[in-house]
Amino acid sequence: MHGLEVEYFDRINFIYLDVDDPANENFKEQFGFRYQPQMILLDGEGQVVQQWIGPIPKEEFVTAFEAILAE
Amino acid sequence: MRIQNKFFRGTLVIGLLVLGLLVAAGCSSSAEPAVTQQEPAETEQPVEQMVESAPTDSPEEIIPTATEEETLPTLPVEEADQSGGYPEPGYPAPTLDLNPYPSPEEESAPPPLKTALEATDPSTVELEAGKPQLIEFFAFW
């Protein structure tokens, strides 16, 4: 994920779900998966804060990470 | 005759003096070996006492045993500390650090660099983790 995991590993959990894994069907339904890559940012309570679909520049993730960590 | 008597007396006096010096020198040189000869005699005396006081009959059994070595005088630890030679006053006492390296609970290590994309085990996913999470749906194709 743009090398962001190395920088934010201690403050943000990074979860990678294989869309072809049948065990992830419940997550696909829960978050309204359409096509990959799809990224979903959750807060500490599991609520969706922001979603991205398709290739996204690193700076956009950094802005969202800093915003949620500042709360 | 008087001249001969004086000469004879002079040589006699000189001879006595030389003889006295030789005797004195001989006594001083023979006194030192006498001291060195007395020392071995003193050191051998305890061995003779050991042999006499030993309860065994054969001299081969006089070899010191473990019980004799245990009874050797040792310096007590308290007396060694009170000697004042070590440690120096005012010098900080060395401390033993039993945990020089931080434990994993204290400082989390960064994740190993991933050369390829690895899928997370779905059974380990907990949405309410208490801290932000980024979920990425991906495919290997």
Backbone of each chain as ProteinMPNN parsed JSONL, in Angstrom:
{"seq_chain_A": "MHGLEVEYFDRINFIYLDVDDPANENFKEQFGFRYQPQMILLDGEGQVVQQWIGPIPKEEFVTAFEAILAE", "coords_chain_A": {"N_chain_A": [[0.856, -1.199, 0.0], [1.514, 1.513, -1.093], [3.794, 1.754, 0.442], [2.965, 2.729, 2.84], [2.35, 1.17, 5.012], [4.663, 0.592, 6.409], [5.176, 2.992, 7.577], [2.907, 3.593, 9.088], [2.312, 1.395, 10.639], [2.121, 0.991, 13.374], [-0.001, 2.472, 14.177], [-2.186, 2.164, 12.564], [-4.164, -0.478, 11.412], [-3.541, -2.68, 8.767], [-5.367, -4.367, 6.441], [-5.685, -6.977, 4.184], [-7.79, -8.237, 1.888], [-8.586, -11.013, 0.008], [-10.391, -11.055, -2.916], [-11.221, -13.299, -4.194], [-11.368, -15.223, -2.328], [-13.559, -17.356, -0.753], [-14.136, -17.059, 1.942], [-14.21, -14.395, 2.4], [-16.582, -13.367, 1.576], [-18.606, -12.381, 3.222], [-17.501, -9.986, 4.146], [-17.324, -8.617, 1.733], [-19.98, -8.244, 1.099], [-20.796, -6.756, 3.275], [-19.38, -4.341, 3.047], [-20.071, -3.484, 0.535], [-18.69, -4.298, -1.844], [-17.428, -3.63, -5.097], [-15.5, -3.62, -7.31], [-12.057, -4.51, -7.671], [-9.004, -2.585, -7.261], [-10.296, -1.913, -4.014], [-10.528, 0.257, -1.353], [-11.074, 0.717, 2.108], [-11.509, 2.811, 4.794], [-11.621, 2.485, 8.222], [-12.813, 3.525, 11.446], [-11.898, 3.294, 14.973], [-14.097, 2.002, 16.027], [-15.123, 0.486, 14.023], [-16.577, 1.764, 12.094], [-17.259, 3.031, 8.828], [-15.148, 5.365, 7.437], [-14.055, 6.477, 5.137], [-13.964, 5.749, 1.615], [-12.272, 4.284, -1.191], [-11.971, 3.659, -4.651], [-10.236, 2.012, -7.155], [-7.002, 3.025, -8.55], [-5.24, 5.069, -6.323], [-3.587, 8.041, -5.399], [-0.726, 8.272, -3.176], [-0.651, 10.455, -1.447], [-3.257, 11.102, -0.903], [-4.136, 9.09, 0.78], [-2.451, 9.553, 2.935], [-3.354, 12.015, 3.841], [-5.937, 11.33, 4.706], [-5.289, 9.448, 6.688], [-3.854, 10.991, 8.574], [-5.834, 12.709, 9.348], [-7.755, 11.074, 10.609], [-6.236, 10.064, 12.665], [-5.736, 12.296, 14.135], [-8.036, 12.784, 15.454]], "CA_chain_A": [[0.0, 0.0, 0.0], [2.337, 2.71, -1.287], [4.799, 1.83, 1.5], [2.4, 3.388, 4.017], [2.281, 0.241, 6.142], [5.895, 0.726, 7.198], [5.128, 4.255, 8.314], [1.74, 3.687, 9.985], [1.978, 0.062, 11.127], [1.847, 0.985, 14.804], [-1.179, 3.277, 14.473], [-3.281, 1.748, 11.698], [-4.114, -1.873, 10.963], [-3.711, -2.857, 7.318], [-6.003, -5.66, 6.188], [-5.744, -7.256, 2.749], [-8.77, -9.304, 1.692], [-8.604, -11.576, -1.348], [-11.786, -11.075, -3.379], [-11.515, -14.644, -4.684], [-11.46, -16.14, -1.188], [-14.969, -17.435, -0.308], [-14.265, -16.645, 3.337], [-14.351, -12.94, 2.461], [-17.87, -12.959, 0.995], [-19.374, -11.567, 4.167], [-16.919, -8.633, 4.143], [-17.669, -7.987, 0.459], [-21.376, -7.813, 1.204], [-20.914, -5.738, 4.322], [-18.811, -3.064, 2.616], [-20.535, -3.145, -0.811], [-17.588, -4.42, -2.798], [-17.803, -3.566, -6.507], [-14.371, -4.205, -8.032], [-10.766, -4.259, -7.005], [-8.821, -2.487, -5.81], [-11.204, -1.068, -3.249], [-9.974, 0.479, -0.017], [-12.055, 1.241, 3.054], [-10.89, 3.251, 6.042], [-12.521, 2.345, 9.361], [-12.321, 4.072, 12.71], [-11.681, 2.274, 15.998], [-15.348, 1.302, 16.309], [-15.526, -0.277, 12.847], [-17.413, 2.57, 11.215], [-16.577, 3.448, 7.596], [-14.807, 6.79, 7.41], [-13.839, 6.909, 3.751], [-13.763, 4.634, 0.675], [-11.614, 4.609, -2.46], [-12.026, 2.592, -5.655], [-9.27, 2.264, -8.22], [-5.69, 3.508, -8.109], [-5.32, 6.324, -5.573], [-2.242, 8.505, -5.034], [-0.321, 8.083, -1.778], [-0.925, 11.657, -0.658], [-4.651, 11.095, -0.469], [-4.2, 8.218, 1.965], [-1.755, 10.203, 4.05], [-4.259, 13.046, 4.365], [-7.012, 10.665, 5.451], [-4.714, 8.844, 7.897], [-3.536, 12.029, 9.55], [-7.086, 13.277, 9.852], [-8.399, 10.172, 11.568], [-5.358, 9.916, 13.834], [-5.789, 13.537, 14.914], [-9.306, 12.866, 16.185]], "C_chain_A": [[0.887, 1.243, 0.0], [3.45, 2.822, -0.246], [4.282, 2.484, 2.763], [2.359, 2.468, 5.229], [3.517, 0.355, 7.025], [5.825, 1.966, 8.069], [4.021, 4.277, 9.365], [1.411, 2.352, 10.668], [1.578, 0.053, 12.595], [0.608, 1.79, 15.17], [-2.402, 2.85, 13.666], [-3.078, 0.283, 11.322], [-4.367, -1.926, 9.457], [-4.204, -4.283, 7.067], [-6.142, -5.84, 4.689], [-6.645, -8.473, 2.545], [-8.791, -9.722, 0.225], [-10.052, -11.71, -1.806], [-12.188, -12.462, -3.886], [-11.612, -15.664, -3.547], [-12.913, -16.184, -0.706], [-15.162, -16.985, 1.133], [-14.46, -15.141, 3.476], [-15.687, -12.455, 1.904], [-18.657, -12.078, 1.946], [-18.831, -10.145, 4.228], [-17.275, -7.897, 2.851], [-19.111, -7.469, 0.5], [-21.514, -6.655, 2.198], [-20.444, -4.372, 3.837], [-19.19, -2.709, 1.173], [-19.419, -3.195, -1.845], [-18.117, -4.404, -4.23], [-16.687, -4.155, -7.376], [-13.079, -3.777, -7.341], [-9.878, -3.363, -7.866], [-9.829, -1.528, -5.176], [-10.672, -0.982, -1.826], [-11.011, 1.149, 0.873], [-11.323, 1.587, 4.348], [-11.932, 3.213, 7.156], [-11.925, 3.052, 10.571], [-12.204, 2.947, 13.737], [-12.908, 1.473, 16.327], [-15.852, 0.514, 15.106], [-16.417, 0.48, 11.902], [-16.597, 3.044, 10.007], [-16.37, 4.961, 7.62], [-14.674, 7.28, 5.98], [-13.609, 5.663, 2.887], [-13.077, 5.149, -0.58], [-11.77, 3.408, -3.385], [-11.075, 2.97, -6.792], [-7.947, 2.764, -7.674], [-5.791, 4.909, -7.517], [-3.894, 6.77, -5.239], [-2.001, 8.42, -3.527], [-0.735, 9.271, -0.91], [-2.358, 11.676, -0.136], [-4.837, 10.202, 0.761], [-3.55, 8.9, 3.174], [-2.654, 11.265, 4.669], [-5.365, 12.417, 5.212], [-6.478, 10.042, 6.743], [-4.457, 9.904, 8.971], [-4.809, 12.626, 10.147], [-7.726, 12.375, 10.895], [-7.531, 9.971, 12.814], [-5.375, 11.161, 14.712], [-7.065, 13.634, 15.736], [-9.133, 12.373, 17.621]], "O_chain_A": [[0.983, 1.939, 1.011], [4.003, 3.908, -0.072], [5.06, 2.771, 3.673], [2.335, 2.946, 6.364], [3.427, 0.23, 8.246], [6.358, 1.982, 9.179], [4.172, 4.905, 10.413], [0.322, 2.206, 11.222], [0.788, -0.79, 13.019], [0.198, 1.802, 16.331], [-3.533, 3.147, 14.051], [-1.979, -0.14, 10.965], [-5.293, -1.295, 8.947], [-3.55, -5.261, 7.431], [-6.657, -4.961, 3.998], [-6.32, -9.584, 2.965], [-8.986, -8.902, -0.673], [-10.849, -12.395, -1.165], [-13.378, -12.759, -3.992], [-11.907, -16.835, -3.786], [-13.449, -15.157, -0.291], [-16.26, -16.568, 1.502], [-14.831, -14.659, 4.547], [-15.898, -11.249, 1.776], [-19.307, -11.126, 1.514], [-19.604, -9.195, 4.349], [-17.504, -6.688, 2.87], [-19.409, -6.387, -0.006], [-22.262, -5.705, 1.969], [-21.044, -3.354, 4.18], [-18.679, -1.727, 0.636], [-19.228, -2.257, -2.62], [-19.108, -5.061, -4.548], [-16.931, -5.111, -8.111], [-13.034, -2.83, -6.555], [-9.996, -3.385, -9.092], [-10.159, -0.482, -5.735], [-10.402, -1.994, -1.179], [-11.736, 2.041, 0.434], [-10.611, 0.759, 4.917], [-12.992, 3.83, 7.049], [-10.707, 3.167, 10.709], [-12.392, 1.778, 13.402], [-12.795, 0.368, 16.857], [-16.93, -0.076, 15.178], [-16.971, -0.117, 10.979], [-15.427, 3.406, 10.128], [-17.315, 5.728, 7.802], [-15.129, 8.375, 5.649], [-13.119, 4.645, 3.375], [-13.27, 6.296, -0.983], [-11.704, 2.264, -2.936], [-11.106, 4.085, -7.313], [-7.789, 2.911, -6.462], [-6.353, 5.817, -8.13], [-3.076, 5.945, -4.833], [-2.93, 8.486, -2.722], [-1.126, 9.09, 0.244], [-2.63, 12.203, 0.942], [-5.604, 10.53, 1.667], [-4.056, 8.819, 4.293], [-2.708, 11.397, 5.892], [-5.688, 12.908, 6.294], [-7.142, 10.101, 7.778], [-4.809, 9.718, 10.136], [-4.839, 12.999, 11.319], [-8.183, 12.844, 11.937], [-8.056, 9.732, 13.901], [-5.064, 11.088, 15.9], [-7.165, 14.48, 16.625], [-10.093, 12.367, 18.391]]}, "seq_chain_B": "MRIQNKFFRGTLVIGLLVLGLLVAAGCSSSAEPAVTQQEPAETEQPVEQMVESAPTDSPEEIIPTATEEETLPTLPVEEADQSGGYPEPGYPAPTLDLNPYPSPEEESAPPPLKTALEATDPSTVELEAGKPQLIEFFAFW", "coords_chain_B": {"N_chain_B": [[120.581, -4.296, 67.748], [118.417, -3.236, 69.04], [117.121, -2.07, 66.951], [116.405, -4.281, 65.454], [114.677, -5.546, 67.244], [112.624, -3.671, 67.39], [111.743, -3.789, 64.753], [110.924, -6.417, 64.639], [108.866, -6.41, 66.542], [107.123, -4.623, 65.312], [106.389, -5.989, 62.973], [105.158, -8.136, 64.137], [102.981, -6.981, 65.413], [101.594, -6.024, 63.206], [101.091, -8.419, 61.932], [99.393, -9.638, 63.782], [97.248, -7.92, 63.66], [96.422, -8.323, 61.0], [95.749, -10.989, 61.148], [93.675, -10.843, 62.982], [91.822, -9.408, 61.439], [91.357, -11.236, 59.398], [90.18, -13.312, 60.828], [87.896, -11.999, 61.719], [86.664, -11.437, 59.271], [86.23, -13.999, 58.366], [84.396, -14.945, 60.241], [82.205, -13.277, 59.747], [81.496, -14.01, 57.15], [80.848, -16.683, 57.433], [78.66, -16.575, 59.037], [76.308, -15.924, 57.606], [75.556, -18.21, 55.913], [74.857, -19.835, 57.979], [72.413, -18.882, 58.863], [70.752, -19.382, 56.694], [70.787, -22.076, 56.728], [69.359, -22.656, 58.938], [66.73, -22.055, 58.349], [65.496, -24.069, 56.601], [65.41, -26.042, 58.452], [63.505, -25.131, 60.214], [61.209, -25.159, 58.613], [60.886, -27.791, 58.059], [60.118, -28.841, 60.375], [57.229, -28.746, 60.969], [56.337, -30.735, 59.211], [57.364, -33.013, 60.289], [55.942, -33.025, 62.61], [53.393, -33.42, 61.588], [53.608, -35.978, 60.62], [54.01, -37.33, 62.953], [51.654, -36.804, 64.294], [49.797, -37.932, 62.654], [47.223, -40.33, 62.231], [47.52, -42.577, 60.721], [49.422, -45.422, 59.635], [51.093, -45.796, 57.379], [53.19, -43.724, 55.352], [52.137, -42.958, 52.877], [49.492, -42.359, 53.113], [49.345, -39.838, 54.065], [48.788, -37.854, 52.354], [47.12, -34.845, 51.6], [43.668, -34.681, 52.13], [40.272, -34.162, 50.959], [38.857, -33.186, 53.111], [40.784, -31.953, 54.597], [41.451, -29.853, 52.902], [39.144, -28.389, 52.925], [39.191, -27.263, 55.374], [40.95, -25.231, 55.176], [42.069, -21.954, 55.91], [39.941, -19.309, 55.045], [39.235, -16.089, 53.694], [36.714, -14.242, 55.083], [33.731, -12.961, 53.504], [32.598, -10.604, 54.453], [34.726, -9.419, 55.785], [36.371, -8.881, 53.639], [34.942, -6.902, 52.31], [35.103, -4.881, 54.116], [37.647, -4.023, 53.917], [38.259, -1.744, 52.52], [39.737, -1.271, 50.255], [38.485, -1.808, 47.86], [35.18, -1.385, 46.751], [36.115, 1.909, 45.559], [35.578, 4.737, 47.613], [32.725, 6.704, 46.982], [32.602, 6.009, 44.373], [30.334, 4.954, 41.866], [28.319, 2.159, 42.483], [28.355, -0.872, 40.605], [25.599, -1.832, 38.605], [23.318, -4.451, 37.943], [21.842, -5.163, 34.99], [19.21, -6.899, 34.102], [17.562, -7.002, 31.927], [18.473, -5.929, 29.221], [17.552, -5.405, 26.681], [14.718, -4.056, 24.98], [11.489, -5.364, 25.527], [9.143, -7.104, 23.363], [6.596, -6.152, 23.992], [7.014, -3.615, 24.947], [8.16, -2.106, 22.879], [7.072, -2.123, 19.7], [8.074, -3.984, 16.933], [8.805, -3.041, 13.563], [6.802, -4.192, 10.789], [7.875, -6.949, 8.774], [9.417, -6.362, 5.612], [7.404, -6.685, 2.776], [7.648, -8.587, -0.028], [5.849, -9.475, -1.811], [2.33, -9.316, -2.384], [0.338, -10.17, 0.345], [-2.372, -11.991, 1.495], [-4.666, -11.278, 4.107], [-5.604, -13.332, 6.828], [-8.953, -14.116, 6.947], [-10.258, -14.936, 9.291], [-8.952, -13.691, 11.326], [-9.633, -11.081, 11.258], [-10.84, -8.264, 12.85], [-13.265, -6.005, 13.13], [-13.888, -3.953, 14.942], [-11.413, -2.808, 16.208], [-10.354, -0.968, 17.888], [-8.584, 0.858, 16.996], [-7.794, 2.822, 14.049], [-8.391, 1.27, 10.82], [-7.375, 0.054, 7.666], [-8.92, -1.356, 5.051], [-8.323, -3.353, 2.313], [-9.585, -4.523, -0.651], [-8.498, -6.912, -2.858], [-7.104, -8.633, -5.717], [-5.285, -11.498, -6.84], [-4.906, -11.822, -9.549]], "CA_chain_B": [[119.612, -5.213, 68.346], [117.175, -2.52, 69.311], [116.425, -1.877, 65.687], [115.814, -5.558, 65.073], [113.546, -5.807, 68.138], [111.501, -2.81, 66.98], [111.219, -4.316, 63.499], [110.209, -7.659, 64.941], [107.614, -6.062, 67.221], [106.223, -4.009, 64.318], [105.823, -7.038, 62.105], [104.277, -8.962, 64.963], [101.711, -6.249, 65.596], [100.891, -6.01, 61.917], [100.598, -9.781, 61.697], [98.233, -9.885, 64.648], [96.118, -7.173, 63.101], [95.948, -9.03, 59.79], [95.112, -12.228, 61.594], [92.372, -10.463, 63.536], [90.912, -9.062, 60.344], [90.96, -12.471, 58.703], [89.228, -14.042, 61.681], [86.616, -11.274, 61.694], [86.042, -11.648, 57.958], [85.746, -15.382, 58.306], [83.184, -15.082, 61.059], [81.07, -12.612, 59.101], [81.064, -14.77, 55.964], [80.272, -17.968, 57.844], [77.407, -16.355, 59.766], [75.159, -15.893, 56.688], [75.063, -19.562, 55.62], [74.242, -20.465, 59.149], [71.013, -18.47, 58.924], [70.012, -20.077, 55.65], [70.651, -23.488, 57.078], [68.369, -22.819, 59.993], [65.373, -21.921, 57.816], [64.9, -25.366, 56.24], [65.144, -26.842, 59.641], [62.228, -24.69, 60.795], [60.095, -25.562, 57.755], [60.7, -29.239, 58.096], [59.591, -29.258, 61.667], [55.802, -29.093, 60.935], [56.127, -31.996, 58.521], [57.606, -34.089, 61.252], [54.819, -33.061, 63.547], [52.259, -34.025, 60.903], [53.812, -37.421, 60.558], [53.819, -37.892, 64.281], [50.267, -36.694, 64.731], [48.902, -38.649, 61.752], [46.785, -41.59, 62.835], [47.796, -43.724, 59.864], [50.731, -46.027, 59.809], [51.939, -45.644, 56.205], [53.337, -42.315, 54.947], [51.397, -42.654, 51.653], [48.163, -41.853, 53.452], [49.444, -38.489, 54.613], [48.39, -36.906, 51.31], [45.958, -34.069, 52.071], [42.365, -35.1, 51.607], [39.312, -33.074, 50.749], [38.461, -32.601, 54.386], [41.824, -31.032, 55.025], [41.39, -28.651, 52.08], [37.997, -27.579, 53.318], [39.484, -26.554, 56.608], [41.914, -24.169, 54.949], [41.491, -20.657, 56.301], [39.487, -18.446, 53.955], [38.882, -14.736, 54.107], [35.258, -14.045, 55.015], [33.291, -11.923, 52.56], [32.38, -9.347, 55.161], [36.007, -8.793, 56.053], [36.895, -8.36, 52.382], [34.261, -5.66, 52.001], [35.511, -3.851, 55.066], [39.047, -3.683, 53.755], [38.339, -0.375, 52.047], [40.493, -1.142, 49.019], [37.577, -1.864, 46.711], [35.245, -0.31, 45.761], [36.567, 3.188, 46.054], [34.458, 5.536, 48.147], [32.182, 7.67, 46.04], [32.467, 5.437, 43.022], [29.002, 4.325, 41.793], [28.336, 0.7, 42.472], [27.829, -1.402, 39.335], [24.258, -2.389, 38.675], [23.086, -5.564, 37.026], [20.641, -4.963, 34.175], [18.809, -8.22, 33.635], [16.782, -6.897, 30.696], [19.062, -4.811, 28.479], [16.86, -5.142, 25.424], [13.281, -3.85, 25.204], [10.643, -6.495, 25.192], [8.214, -6.777, 22.264], [5.443, -5.416, 24.473], [7.358, -2.225, 25.159], [8.414, -1.437, 21.606], [6.696, -3.033, 18.641], [8.989, -3.964, 15.794], [8.087, -2.811, 12.301], [6.528, -5.442, 10.073], [8.888, -7.249, 7.76], [9.1, -5.864, 4.275], [6.719, -7.68, 1.958], [8.057, -8.536, -1.434], [4.655, -9.77, -2.598], [1.089, -9.051, -1.663], [-0.1, -11.308, 1.155], [-3.738, -11.84, 1.964], [-4.887, -11.428, 5.543], [-6.511, -14.418, 7.187], [-10.247, -13.509, 7.31], [-10.666, -15.274, 10.656], [-8.259, -12.814, 12.28], [-10.086, -9.698, 11.073], [-11.766, -7.748, 13.862], [-13.569, -4.663, 12.633], [-13.797, -3.009, 16.055], [-10.096, -3.104, 16.761], [-9.937, 0.062, 18.824], [-7.764, 1.851, 16.301], [-8.182, 2.854, 12.628], [-7.985, 0.155, 9.974], [-7.558, 0.234, 6.23], [-9.225, -2.635, 4.406], [-8.138, -3.307, 0.857], [-9.998, -5.7, -1.436], [-7.562, -7.059, -3.964], [-7.085, -9.946, -6.366], [-3.935, -11.857, -7.271], [-4.801, -11.842, -11.003]], "C_chain_B": [[118.293, -4.526, 68.606], [116.396, -2.315, 68.021], [115.746, -3.162, 65.268], [114.617, -5.882, 65.947], [112.332, -4.964, 67.745], [110.869, -3.342, 65.69], [110.39, -5.591, 63.727], [108.856, -7.376, 65.596], [106.604, -5.462, 66.23], [105.583, -5.049, 63.421], [104.863, -7.915, 62.878], [102.92, -8.282, 65.16], [100.908, -6.253, 64.316], [100.292, -7.381, 61.625], [99.384, -10.102, 62.542], [96.997, -9.144, 64.117], [95.546, -7.871, 61.875], [95.221, -10.303, 60.178], [93.73, -11.938, 62.201], [91.366, -10.11, 62.461], [90.419, -10.31, 59.607], [89.932, -13.256, 59.521], [87.86, -13.353, 61.667], [85.894, -11.475, 60.364], [85.497, -13.064, 57.836], [84.489, -15.59, 59.113], [81.989, -14.448, 60.38], [80.582, -13.392, 57.888], [80.428, -16.1, 56.333], [78.958, -17.795, 58.588], [76.202, -16.401, 58.839], [74.674, -17.294, 56.295], [74.416, -20.231, 56.801], [72.769, -20.102, 59.233], [70.202, -19.242, 57.892], [69.86, -21.554, 55.976], [69.6, -23.695, 58.157], [66.954, -22.774, 59.442], [64.774, -23.254, 57.367], [64.599, -26.213, 57.445], [63.817, -26.437, 60.261], [61.052, -25.157, 59.942], [59.857, -27.061, 57.801], [60.058, -29.702, 59.401], [58.093, -29.559, 61.637], [55.533, -30.402, 60.225], [56.345, -33.152, 59.475], [56.469, -34.189, 62.264], [53.591, -33.687, 62.899], [52.39, -35.538, 60.88], [53.569, -38.043, 61.926], [52.359, -37.871, 64.705], [49.303, -37.454, 63.827], [48.509, -39.98, 62.357], [47.135, -42.803, 61.985], [49.214, -44.208, 60.052], [51.634, -45.764, 58.615], [52.036, -44.184, 55.813], [52.579, -41.997, 53.671], [50.019, -42.056, 51.949], [48.203, -40.46, 54.059], [49.025, -37.442, 53.592], [47.122, -36.177, 51.755], [44.682, -34.525, 51.376], [41.456, -33.903, 51.453], [38.922, -32.429, 52.061], [39.522, -31.639, 54.879], [41.788, -29.754, 54.202], [40.22, -27.77, 52.48], [38.295, -26.776, 54.565], [40.515, -25.462, 56.408], [41.284, -22.836, 55.311], [41.144, -19.83, 55.082], [39.071, -17.113, 54.513], [37.376, -14.566, 54.022], [34.918, -12.881, 54.099], [33.119, -10.594, 53.269], [33.699, -8.641, 55.437], [36.595, -8.216, 54.785], [36.229, -7.036, 52.032], [34.715, -4.542, 52.915], [36.953, -3.436, 54.888], [39.207, -2.265, 53.253], [39.114, -0.221, 50.764], [39.595, -1.115, 47.796], [36.169, -2.038, 47.209], [35.68, 0.986, 46.376], [35.38, 3.98, 46.576], [34.024, 6.581, 47.135], [32.0, 7.144, 44.649], [31.133, 4.714, 42.929], [29.112, 2.809, 41.688], [27.771, 0.175, 41.159], [26.473, -2.044, 39.549], [24.095, -3.457, 37.61], [21.769, -5.341, 36.305], [20.259, -6.306, 33.572], [18.037, -8.163, 32.327], [17.32, -5.739, 29.862], [18.313, -4.471, 27.208], [15.365, -4.964, 25.679], [12.491, -5.065, 24.754], [9.688, -6.109, 24.062], [6.996, -6.002, 22.728], [5.766, -3.941, 24.607], [7.524, -1.486, 23.831], [8.115, -2.421, 20.487], [7.639, -2.873, 17.464], [8.205, -3.714, 14.518], [7.864, -4.123, 11.585], [7.61, -5.694, 9.042], [8.435, -6.765, 6.39], [8.5, -6.986, 3.437], [7.155, -7.521, 0.504], [6.87, -8.807, -2.347], [3.441, -9.505, -1.729], [0.631, -10.318, -0.939], [-1.508, -11.029, 1.654], [-3.822, -12.061, 3.463], [-5.862, -12.566, 5.787], [-7.85, -13.816, 7.631], [-10.665, -13.808, 8.744], [-10.01, -14.372, 11.694], [-8.731, -11.369, 12.197], [-11.098, -9.352, 12.149], [-12.036, -6.281, 13.52], [-13.478, -3.612, 13.742], [-12.479, -3.277, 16.798], [-9.627, -2.067, 17.763], [-9.007, 1.085, 18.218], [-8.092, 1.773, 14.811], [-7.628, 1.667, 11.851], [-8.234, 0.516, 8.521], [-7.749, -1.142, 5.617], [-9.071, -2.46, 2.902], [-8.606, -4.626, 0.257], [-9.095, -5.772, -2.659], [-7.744, -8.439, -4.573], [-5.663, -10.229, -6.838], [-3.794, -11.814, -8.798], [-4.589, -10.437, -11.533]], "O_chain_B": [[117.216, -5.097, 68.436], [115.167, -2.379, 68.005], [114.618, -3.132, 64.774], [113.633, -6.435, 65.457], [111.193, -5.432, 67.754], [109.647, -3.353, 65.537], [109.341, -5.809, 63.12], [107.845, -7.997, 65.269], [105.408, -5.745, 66.29], [104.385, -4.997, 63.144], [103.864, -8.384, 62.332], [101.867, -8.916, 65.085], [99.694, -6.459, 64.33], [99.164, -7.503, 61.146], [98.452, -10.76, 62.079], [95.879, -9.661, 64.124], [94.329, -7.994, 61.732], [94.193, -10.645, 59.593], [92.764, -12.666, 61.976], [90.193, -10.47, 62.556], [89.248, -10.426, 59.246], [88.958, -13.787, 58.988], [86.817, -14.004, 61.612], [84.678, -11.659, 60.327], [84.428, -13.285, 57.268], [83.604, -16.34, 58.703], [80.886, -14.993, 60.419], [79.38, -13.434, 57.624], [79.558, -16.59, 55.614], [78.214, -18.761, 58.757], [75.148, -16.882, 59.254], [73.469, -17.542, 56.342], [73.54, -21.083, 56.653], [71.954, -20.932, 59.635], [69.097, -19.701, 58.18], [68.906, -22.2, 55.543], [69.023, -24.776, 58.276], [66.057, -23.395, 60.012], [63.633, -23.548, 57.725], [63.653, -27.0, 57.457], [63.083, -27.282, 60.774], [60.005, -25.514, 60.483], [58.736, -27.528, 57.6], [59.531, -30.809, 59.499], [57.687, -30.556, 62.234], [54.6, -31.118, 60.588], [55.607, -34.138, 59.468], [56.09, -35.274, 62.706], [52.832, -34.398, 63.557], [51.424, -36.273, 61.088], [53.003, -39.129, 62.044], [51.879, -38.783, 65.378], [48.131, -37.614, 64.168], [49.343, -40.683, 62.926], [47.06, -43.936, 62.462], [50.08, -43.496, 60.559], [52.828, -45.528, 58.797], [51.048, -43.459, 55.931], [52.385, -40.814, 53.392], [49.457, -41.333, 51.125], [47.177, -39.961, 54.521], [48.916, -36.263, 53.928], [46.171, -36.801, 52.226], [44.658, -34.722, 50.161], [41.826, -32.774, 51.776], [38.678, -31.223, 52.103], [39.207, -30.628, 55.505], [42.063, -28.676, 54.73], [40.297, -26.545, 52.385], [37.705, -25.717, 54.781], [40.922, -24.821, 57.378], [40.102, -22.611, 55.049], [41.968, -19.67, 54.182], [38.616, -17.009, 55.652], [36.815, -14.739, 52.94], [35.7, -11.944, 53.937], [33.471, -9.553, 52.715], [33.789, -7.417, 55.337], [37.25, -7.174, 54.827], [36.887, -6.137, 51.51], [34.71, -3.376, 52.521], [37.445, -2.583, 55.627], [40.224, -1.634, 53.544], [39.153, 0.881, 50.216], [39.918, -0.464, 46.801], [35.992, -2.862, 48.107], [35.62, 1.149, 47.594], [34.284, 3.89, 46.021], [34.848, 7.252, 46.514], [31.319, 7.759, 43.828], [30.809, 3.929, 43.821], [29.896, 2.27, 40.906], [26.797, 0.729, 40.649], [26.238, -2.716, 40.554], [24.662, -3.369, 36.521], [20.706, -5.329, 36.926], [20.909, -6.789, 32.645], [17.874, -9.194, 31.674], [16.695, -4.68, 29.8], [18.429, -3.353, 26.706], [14.803, -5.663, 26.522], [12.792, -5.696, 23.741], [9.45, -4.924, 23.828], [6.408, -5.261, 21.939], [4.893, -3.097, 24.406], [7.066, -0.352, 23.692], [8.806, -3.428, 20.334], [7.959, -1.757, 17.054], [7.054, -4.137, 14.407], [8.641, -5.065, 11.747], [8.193, -4.754, 8.5], [7.249, -6.761, 6.061], [9.027, -8.098, 3.398], [7.034, -6.451, -0.091], [6.877, -8.421, -3.516], [3.524, -9.475, -0.501], [0.549, -11.393, -1.533], [-1.79, -9.95, 2.175], [-3.137, -12.921, 4.018], [-6.827, -12.742, 5.044], [-7.878, -13.07, 8.61], [-11.365, -13.001, 9.355], [-10.477, -14.302, 12.831], [-8.286, -10.524, 12.972], [-12.09, -10.057, 12.337], [-11.148, -5.434, 13.61], [-13.032, -2.492, 13.492], [-12.457, -3.889, 17.866], [-8.606, -2.262, 18.422], [-8.675, 2.081, 18.861], [-8.618, 0.758, 14.354], [-6.564, 1.132, 12.162], [-9.2, 1.208, 8.199], [-6.853, -1.986, 5.658], [-9.623, -1.534, 2.307], [-8.105, -5.698, 0.598], [-8.954, -4.798, -3.4], [-8.439, -9.296, -4.026], [-4.926, -9.31, -7.193], [-2.671, -11.775, -9.301], [-4.476, -10.244, -12.743]]}, "name": "protein", "num_of_chains": 2, "seq": "MHGLEVEYFDRINFIYLDVDDPANENFKEQFGFRYQPQMILLDGEGQVVQQWIGPIPKEEFVTAFEAILAEMRIQNKFFRGTLVIGLLVLGLLVAAGCSSSAEPAVTQQEPAETEQPVEQMVESAPTDSPEEIIPTATEEETLPTLPVEEADQSGGYPEPGYPAPTLDLNPYPSPEEESAPPPLKTALEATDPSTVELEAGKPQLIEFFAFW"}
